[in-house]
Amino acid sequence: MRGMFYVALVAALASAPAGAADWSHFIGSNPSFPNQLAEHGLAVDAGGLIALQAYNRPAWSRQIEFIHEYTLAADGTTPWIWGVTGKGPSAAMTPHGVDQRDGHRLVRIERADDPWTSHDDFSVVPPNSSQPLWWFSEPQTGGHVVDTVSGGADGGFVLRALDAGAGFEVIAFDDSWPRWRTTVQPCAGGAAPGTLAIDYAPFGVWPAVHTLSVAGSCDDGVSPPQVFVQRFDSYDGSQAATEWLNPGPDHQLAKLAFSPAHELVAVYSTSWGFQEVHRVPAPGMPFTGPVGVLFGVDQVVALAPAGADTLVIVGADVNGNPVSSTVWPQGPVTPTVPLVGLAGFPGGGWTFAAGRDEKLLALRTETGGAAPLVRLVGLDAYGQLQWSDTIAGILPGAVPQAVPAKDAAGGFVVAVDRQDAGGTIGIEVRRIGSTP
């Protein structure tokens, strides 16, 4: 199988005067094996390397026959050749995405052994390569995969929610066998933990240099959901004492997420018309900021980790207008900011990515014109319009993905399936909103 690259590097996007660091790159394909973006198929690490996972579903087979792993450098060039995995003897194969840290790529795919049984396959691909060389296989029995995270040279980590009130399981691996695995049931009465999330912190104090954290909620159906954080030594799986948040009796959990600074942030709705922001400190930190109070937020839409250390709360006011607030590590929660820069683009349907300096990227698919397109809108820390752009020619049903760039140039990386002017189907990748 051989992919074909069609590259267009540009000094800056025409409608986004963000500087010379912006670029556009089209990953084309053979007409018999069209390239399309996988679920969670876009990841960026702090060194600027971009991991993309794509698949080929030919018309003649109506199944995914190949999964491709591509790498782009921070400047949009291709540092080394792509990797490829075939369906082989499996009844079916489905890509489930990538994560990347320090050049190490964590790959996840699902294989159907037959019409009744399936398993998940994971691989850690070392730097300077895109090709998985071995697979760790986990049967889909007794639970299901919730999330994965790359630990760089520390390997990969899988978070599974277990069936029948058994709690959750964490698996650490750096080869085709687990390095360790452990099961935790933090919830009383056999309740299933909800809203599970996983985070890897490379510079913790407890219990060693590297710490793995799992967060979730326990809901007994009577009291407000209690949020927990369980820490693990990423080398051997040893555990610290579970940490808990105990909200007021009328509170309802809206969202939780780990920030890039490894704090656990939980937003609760209250009956008094405002939101409360509670936090659990990062590993080794003795305290975090006080409980934050957010006015002017009627509904929390998303918690968006930024390209730096902050986490952005995106929501809507009572009129449905978008608003945001920033959570600073061990610091304040900023007052709510109306995203007035979106007023010139009527309608909703926005998703958001958060970048450095409290900047936001709003994006959505628009189908009302002659052909579907992706609209991109850059907002500054005050919610004001900085720039806008579009990606035309996207495939029907294509869902754009966006992540913040983590290097000093900032901005965002966006990927979406599209068809170029010559009729070639592939993946459009853009870096946008960055500084020179």
C-alpha positions as CSV (number, residue, x, y, z in Angstrom):
1,M,0.0,0.0,0.0
2,R,1.4,3.4,-0.9
3,G,-0.1,6.8,0.0
4,M,0.6,9.8,-2.1
5,F,1.3,13.2,-0.6
6,Y,0.2,16.5,-2.1
7,V,1.8,19.3,-0.2
8,A,1.1,23.0,-0.4
9,L,3.2,25.1,2.1
10,V,2.1,28.7,2.3
11,A,3.7,31.7,4.1
12,A,0.4,32.7,5.6
13,L,-3.3,32.0,5.2
14,A,-5.0,34.7,3.1
15,S,-7.6,35.7,5.6
16,A,-5.6,35.0,8.7
17,P,-2.8,37.5,9.1
18,A,-1.2,35.5,11.9
19,G,2.4,35.4,10.6
20,A,4.8,33.2,8.7
21,A,4.3,30.2,11.0
22,D,1.0,29.3,9.5
23,W,0.9,26.6,6.8
24,S,-1.4,24.2,4.9
25,H,-0.7,20.6,4.0
26,F,-2.9,18.2,2.0
27,I,-2.4,14.5,2.6
28,G,-3.8,13.0,-0.6
29,S,-4.4,9.4,-1.6
30,N,-4.7,6.8,-4.4
31,P,-8.3,6.9,-5.9
32,S,-8.7,3.3,-5.0
33,F,-7.7,3.9,-1.3
34,P,-9.2,7.3,-0.2
35,N,-7.6,8.7,2.9
36,Q,-9.9,9.9,5.7
37,L,-9.3,11.1,9.2
38,A,-9.8,8.7,12.1
39,E,-11.8,9.3,15.3
40,H,-9.5,11.3,17.6
41,G,-7.0,11.1,14.8
42,L,-5.1,14.3,15.5
43,A,-2.5,14.9,18.3
44,V,0.3,17.4,18.9
45,D,3.2,17.2,21.4
46,A,5.2,20.0,23.1
47,G,8.0,19.6,20.5
48,G,5.6,20.5,17.7
49,L,5.3,17.0,16.1
50,I,1.9,16.3,14.8
51,A,0.5,12.8,14.7
52,L,-2.4,11.9,12.3
53,Q,-4.2,8.7,12.0
54,A,-6.1,8.0,8.8
55,Y,-7.9,5.0,7.2
56,N,-8.7,3.7,3.8
57,R,-12.2,2.4,3.2
58,P,-12.3,1.4,-0.5
59,A,-15.7,1.4,-2.3
60,W,-15.0,-2.1,-3.6
61,S,-14.7,-3.6,-0.1
62,R,-16.9,-1.3,2.0
63,Q,-14.6,-2.0,5.0
64,I,-11.5,-0.3,6.4
65,E,-8.6,-2.1,4.7
66,F,-5.6,0.0,5.9
67,I,-4.8,2.4,8.7
68,H,-2.1,5.0,8.1
69,E,0.0,6.8,10.7
70,Y,1.3,10.2,9.5
71,T,3.8,12.6,11.1
72,L,4.2,16.3,10.3
73,A,6.8,18.6,11.9
74,A,5.9,22.0,13.4
75,D,6.6,23.7,10.1
76,G,4.2,21.4,8.1
77,T,7.0,19.3,6.5
78,T,7.1,15.5,6.5
79,P,10.1,14.4,8.7
80,W,9.8,10.7,7.9
81,I,7.7,8.2,6.0
82,W,4.2,7.2,7.2
83,G,3.3,3.9,8.8
84,V,0.6,1.4,7.7
85,T,-1.4,-1.4,9.4
86,G,-3.5,-3.8,7.4
87,K,-6.8,-5.5,8.2
88,G,-5.1,-8.8,7.6
89,P,-7.1,-11.8,8.9
90,S,-9.4,-9.8,11.0
91,A,-13.1,-9.7,10.2
92,A,-13.0,-5.8,10.6
93,M,-10.7,-3.1,11.8
94,T,-11.5,0.4,13.3
95,P,-9.1,3.2,14.2
96,H,-9.7,4.9,17.5
97,G,-7.0,7.6,17.5
98,V,-3.6,8.7,18.6
99,D,-1.9,10.5,21.5
100,Q,1.7,11.9,21.4
101,R,4.3,13.0,23.9
102,D,8.0,13.7,23.4
103,G,7.8,12.1,20.0
104,H,6.3,8.9,21.2
105,R,3.0,8.0,19.5
106,L,0.4,5.9,21.2
107,V,-1.8,4.2,18.7
108,R,-5.2,2.5,19.3
109,I,-7.2,0.3,16.9
110,E,-10.0,-2.2,17.4
111,R,-10.1,-5.5,15.6
112,A,-13.1,-7.9,15.2
113,D,-12.0,-11.5,15.5
114,D,-15.3,-12.6,14.2
115,P,-18.9,-11.2,14.1
116,W,-19.2,-11.8,17.9
117,T,-15.8,-11.0,19.5
118,S,-13.4,-8.0,19.3
119,H,-10.3,-6.8,21.0
120,D,-8.4,-3.5,21.3
121,D,-4.8,-3.2,20.0
122,F,-2.3,-0.6,21.3
123,S,1.2,0.3,20.3
124,V,3.8,2.8,21.3
125,V,5.8,4.0,18.3
126,P,9.2,5.5,19.2
127,P,10.5,8.9,17.9
128,N,11.7,9.2,14.3
129,S,9.1,6.6,13.1
130,S,5.4,6.3,12.4
131,Q,5.3,2.5,12.1
132,P,3.8,0.3,14.9
133,L,6.2,-2.6,15.4
134,W,4.3,-4.6,18.1
135,W,0.8,-4.7,19.6
136,F,-0.5,-5.1,23.1
137,S,-4.0,-6.7,22.7
138,E,-6.8,-6.4,25.3
139,P,-10.0,-8.5,24.9
140,Q,-13.2,-6.5,25.1
141,T,-14.6,-8.5,28.0
142,G,-15.6,-7.3,31.5
143,G,-15.4,-3.6,30.5
144,H,-14.6,-1.1,27.8
145,V,-11.8,1.4,27.0
146,V,-12.6,5.0,28.1
147,D,-9.4,6.8,27.3
148,T,-5.7,6.4,26.6
149,V,-2.7,8.6,27.3
150,S,0.9,8.6,26.2
151,G,3.6,8.8,28.8
152,G,6.4,9.4,26.3
153,A,9.3,7.2,27.1
154,D,7.3,5.9,30.1
155,G,5.0,4.0,27.7
156,G,1.3,4.0,27.2
157,F,-1.6,3.9,29.6
158,V,-5.2,2.6,29.1
159,L,-8.2,3.5,31.2
160,R,-11.1,0.9,31.2
161,A,-14.5,1.2,32.9
162,L,-15.4,-2.2,34.3
163,D,-18.8,-3.9,34.3
164,A,-21.0,-5.0,37.2
165,G,-19.8,-2.4,39.7
166,A,-16.2,-3.4,39.6
167,G,-14.9,0.2,39.2
168,F,-12.1,1.0,36.7
169,E,-8.9,-0.6,35.6
170,V,-5.6,1.1,34.6
171,I,-3.1,-0.8,32.3
172,A,0.5,0.4,31.8
173,F,2.5,-1.1,28.9
174,D,5.6,-0.4,26.8
175,D,5.7,-3.7,25.0
176,S,3.2,-6.4,24.0
177,W,2.7,-7.3,27.6
178,P,1.4,-5.1,30.5
179,R,4.0,-3.6,32.8
180,W,1.4,-3.4,35.4
181,R,-2.4,-3.3,35.7
182,T,-4.6,-2.5,38.7
183,T,-8.3,-2.3,39.5
184,V,-9.9,0.4,41.7
185,Q,-13.5,0.8,42.9
186,P,-13.7,4.2,44.6
187,C,-17.5,4.3,44.8
188,A,-19.5,3.0,47.7
189,G,-22.2,0.4,47.2
190,G,-20.8,-0.8,43.9
191,A,-21.9,2.3,41.9
192,A,-20.2,2.6,38.6
193,P,-17.7,5.5,38.4
194,G,-18.8,8.2,35.9
195,T,-17.1,10.9,33.8
196,L,-13.7,9.0,34.0
197,A,-10.6,10.9,32.8
198,I,-6.9,10.1,32.8
199,D,-3.8,12.3,33.0
200,Y,0.0,11.8,32.9
201,A,2.2,14.2,34.8
202,P,6.0,13.9,34.0
203,F,7.2,16.1,36.9
204,G,5.3,15.1,40.0
205,V,6.6,14.8,43.6
206,W,4.5,11.9,44.7
207,P,5.1,9.1,44.5
208,A,8.0,9.4,42.1
209,V,9.1,11.6,39.3
210,H,6.2,10.5,37.0
211,T,2.6,10.3,38.2
212,L,-0.5,8.9,36.5
213,S,-3.9,10.2,37.7
214,V,-7.5,9.0,37.1
215,A,-10.5,11.2,38.0
216,G,-14.2,10.5,38.0
217,S,-17.4,10.8,39.9
218,C,-19.5,8.7,42.3
219,D,-23.2,9.2,42.2
220,D,-25.5,7.3,44.6
221,G,-28.6,8.9,43.2
222,V,-29.2,10.9,46.4
223,S,-26.3,13.2,47.1
224,P,-24.5,15.4,44.6
225,P,-21.9,13.4,42.6
226,Q,-18.6,13.3,44.5
227,V,-15.5,13.8,42.4
228,F,-12.3,11.7,43.1
229,V,-8.7,11.7,42.0
230,Q,-6.6,8.5,42.3
231,R,-2.9,8.8,41.8
232,F,-0.6,6.0,40.7
233,D,3.2,5.7,40.4
234,S,3.5,5.3,36.6
235,Y,6.4,2.8,37.0
236,D,4.9,0.2,39.3
237,G,1.2,1.2,39.8
238,S,1.5,1.8,43.6
239,Q,-1.3,4.1,44.8
240,A,-1.7,7.2,47.0
241,A,-4.7,7.9,49.1
242,T,-7.8,8.9,47.1
243,E,-8.5,12.6,47.0
244,W,-12.1,13.8,47.0
245,L,-14.2,16.9,46.3
246,N,-17.3,17.3,48.4
247,P,-19.7,19.9,46.8
248,G,-22.7,21.6,48.5
249,P,-25.9,19.6,48.9
250,D,-27.7,21.4,46.0
251,H,-24.8,21.1,43.5
252,Q,-24.8,19.2,40.2
253,L,-21.7,18.2,38.4
254,A,-21.5,19.8,35.0
255,K,-18.0,18.9,33.6
256,L,-14.6,17.7,34.9
257,A,-11.2,17.6,33.2
258,F,-7.5,17.7,33.9
259,S,-5.8,21.0,33.0
260,P,-2.4,21.0,31.2
261,A,-0.9,21.9,34.6
262,H,-2.4,18.6,35.9
263,E,-4.9,20.1,38.2
264,L,-8.3,18.4,38.3
265,V,-11.0,21.0,37.5
266,A,-14.7,20.2,38.3
267,V,-17.5,22.7,37.5
268,Y,-20.7,22.4,39.4
269,S,-24.1,24.0,38.7
270,T,-25.8,25.6,41.7
271,S,-29.5,26.5,42.4
272,W,-28.4,30.1,42.9
273,G,-27.8,30.9,39.3
274,F,-24.0,30.6,39.1
275,Q,-21.4,28.0,38.6
276,E,-18.7,26.9,41.1
277,V,-15.2,25.8,40.0
278,H,-13.6,23.3,42.4
279,R,-10.0,21.9,42.0
280,V,-7.7,19.2,43.2
281,P,-4.0,20.2,43.2
282,A,-1.5,18.8,40.7
283,P,0.7,16.0,42.0
284,G,3.1,17.3,44.7
285,M,1.3,20.6,45.0
286,P,0.1,21.3,48.6
287,F,-2.8,23.6,47.5
288,T,-4.6,25.0,44.6
289,G,-6.7,28.1,44.0
290,P,-9.8,28.8,46.0
291,V,-13.3,27.8,44.8
292,G,-14.1,30.0,41.9
293,V,-17.6,31.5,41.3
294,L,-18.8,32.1,37.7
295,F,-21.7,34.4,37.0
296,G,-23.3,34.8,33.6
297,V,-22.9,31.1,32.7
298,D,-26.2,29.2,32.3
299,Q,-24.8,26.0,30.7
300,V,-21.2,24.6,30.6
301,V,-20.5,23.3,27.1
302,A,-16.8,22.2,27.4
303,L,-13.6,22.3,29.3
304,A,-10.8,23.0,26.8
305,P,-7.2,22.4,27.9
306,A,-5.0,25.2,26.3
307,G,-1.7,25.1,24.6
308,A,0.0,26.4,27.7
309,D,-1.0,25.6,31.3
310,T,-4.5,27.0,31.5
311,L,-7.9,25.4,31.0
312,V,-10.8,27.3,29.5
313,I,-14.4,26.9,30.5
314,V,-16.7,27.4,27.5
315,G,-20.4,27.9,28.1
316,A,-23.5,29.8,27.2
317,D,-25.5,32.5,29.0
318,V,-29.2,32.5,29.6
319,N,-29.8,33.7,26.0
320,G,-27.6,31.0,24.5
321,N,-24.7,33.4,23.7
322,P,-21.3,31.8,24.0
323,V,-19.1,32.9,27.0
324,S,-15.7,31.7,28.4
325,S,-13.6,31.8,31.5
326,T,-10.0,30.8,32.1
327,V,-8.7,28.7,35.0
328,W,-5.1,29.6,35.8
329,P,-2.9,26.9,37.6
330,Q,-2.9,27.5,41.3
331,G,-4.4,30.9,40.6
332,P,-7.7,32.7,39.9
333,V,-10.6,31.8,37.7
334,T,-11.2,34.8,35.4
335,P,-14.6,36.5,35.2
336,T,-16.9,35.4,32.4
337,V,-16.1,36.9,29.0
338,P,-18.8,37.1,26.2
339,L,-17.5,35.8,22.9
340,V,-18.7,38.8,21.0
341,G,-16.4,38.0,18.1
342,L,-18.8,35.4,17.0
343,A,-21.7,37.9,16.6
344,G,-20.9,38.3,12.9
345,F,-21.5,34.6,12.3
346,P,-25.1,33.9,13.1
347,G,-26.2,30.5,14.3
348,G,-24.6,28.1,16.7
349,G,-23.0,24.7,16.3
350,W,-19.5,25.9,17.4
351,T,-16.9,23.7,19.0
352,F,-13.8,25.3,20.6
353,A,-10.1,24.8,21.1
354,A,-8.1,26.9,23.6
355,G,-4.6,28.2,22.9
356,R,-1.9,30.2,24.5
357,D,-2.6,33.7,25.9
358,E,-6.3,32.8,26.5
359,K,-7.0,32.7,22.7
360,L,-9.8,30.6,21.4
361,L,-10.5,28.9,18.1
362,A,-14.2,28.5,17.2
363,L,-15.0,26.1,14.4
364,R,-18.1,24.6,12.8
365,T,-19.2,22.9,9.6
366,E,-21.6,24.9,7.4
367,T,-23.7,23.1,4.8
368,G,-26.1,25.9,3.6
369,G,-24.0,27.0,0.6
370,A,-23.2,25.3,-2.7
371,A,-20.7,23.0,-1.0
372,P,-20.0,22.2,2.7
373,L,-17.2,24.1,4.4
374,V,-15.5,24.5,7.7
375,R,-15.5,28.0,9.2
376,L,-12.6,28.9,11.5
377,V,-12.8,32.0,13.8
378,G,-9.9,33.2,16.0
379,L,-10.8,35.1,19.2
380,D,-8.5,37.0,21.6
381,A,-8.5,36.9,25.4
382,Y,-11.4,39.4,25.4
383,G,-13.6,37.4,23.1
384,Q,-13.0,39.8,20.2
385,L,-12.6,38.7,16.6
386,Q,-8.9,38.4,15.5
387,W,-9.3,36.6,12.2
388,S,-11.5,34.2,10.3
389,D,-11.0,31.6,7.5
390,T,-12.7,28.7,5.8
391,I,-11.8,25.3,4.5
392,A,-13.8,24.5,1.3
393,G,-14.5,21.3,-0.4
394,I,-14.9,19.2,2.7
395,L,-16.5,15.7,2.3
396,P,-20.2,15.4,3.3
397,G,-20.4,14.4,6.9
398,A,-16.7,15.2,7.7
399,V,-16.1,16.4,11.2
400,P,-13.1,18.7,11.7
401,Q,-10.7,18.2,14.6
402,A,-8.6,20.9,16.2
403,V,-5.9,20.9,18.9
404,P,-3.8,23.8,20.3
405,A,-0.2,23.9,19.2
406,K,2.0,23.6,22.3
407,D,5.2,25.2,21.1
408,A,6.1,28.9,21.5
409,A,4.5,30.0,18.2
410,G,1.1,28.9,19.6
411,G,-2.0,28.9,17.4
412,F,-3.9,25.7,16.4
413,V,-3.7,22.7,14.2
414,V,-6.9,21.7,12.3
415,A,-7.6,18.6,10.2
416,V,-10.6,17.6,8.1
417,D,-11.5,15.4,5.2
418,R,-11.8,17.2,1.9
419,Q,-11.5,16.8,-1.9
420,D,-9.1,19.0,-3.7
421,A,-9.6,20.8,-7.1
422,G,-8.3,17.8,-9.0
423,G,-10.8,15.4,-7.3
424,T,-8.3,13.8,-4.9
425,I,-9.8,12.8,-1.5
426,G,-7.5,13.4,1.4
427,I,-7.0,15.2,4.7
428,E,-6.4,19.0,4.9
429,V,-4.1,19.9,7.8
430,R,-3.6,23.5,8.7
431,R,-1.7,25.4,11.3
432,I,-3.5,28.6,11.9
433,G,-3.4,31.6,14.3
434,S,0.3,31.1,15.2
435,T,2.9,33.9,15.5
436,P,6.1,34.2,13.4
